[in-house]
């Protein structure tokens, strides 16, 4: 194929120049080499391509037909090269990210804002779904990278930690006072008693956070009077502030509510173990340039934050 390509390139140049000597100067090869290449191509195609005269060459009818096809091919190649050059010059590319709505709001968006400012020509698509669904999408090649909560079975993935999170139980002071009134006691309430008389609000069962919390509740033998399942952490937080019950939320995402007293953190004898959130990609997936650029950007941002503190970001 490489030899045929060279023959067609010589044919295309001679047809454009309409002169073998001009084509030889453009291609930096001798006139006899060009004549030999044209003869070889004509032999391969069993077709005469040029009429030769003392003033130059002109295409035969068959040569005209071939020239238009070859011209389109070389123009397409030239256009492709121009596009690649433009991509490299502008830093163009495409990056698809899988992430839960909670992690998207609280973790991904603060990273994306400065990244997009510095890389305006990288197209980004975001699929909001559970961490398990993101892992499945990574395995299928549907997304390039995922922001997920770490699980026990991640052998197929490279995992780059972003932050450590702590799950806690919160409620309003009013709700806890009402629970205490229902028990008819002025004595301090134990956490098991509070749970037994309360509505517990958790994420849906397919959520990694929910499964993590369920293991904790089972280990600590905690049960609630009734349970409400919701699809997002934001709803849990709002339901808790409304006074519907006790919600299990991520502490980092309710710091303002805790500081203002809108929510109270329940003191547990045994805290839920901390866990990690991070970026993951499939070990066997090709490491795309846009993915590496995004990860490098995040690493640089994290390093600057570590040096200056949150107030410097």
Order of alpha helices (4+ residues) and beta strands (2+ residues): alpha-alpha-alpha-beta-beta-alpha-beta-alpha-beta-alpha-beta-beta-beta-alpha-alpha-beta-alpha-beta-alpha-beta-alpha-beta-beta-alpha
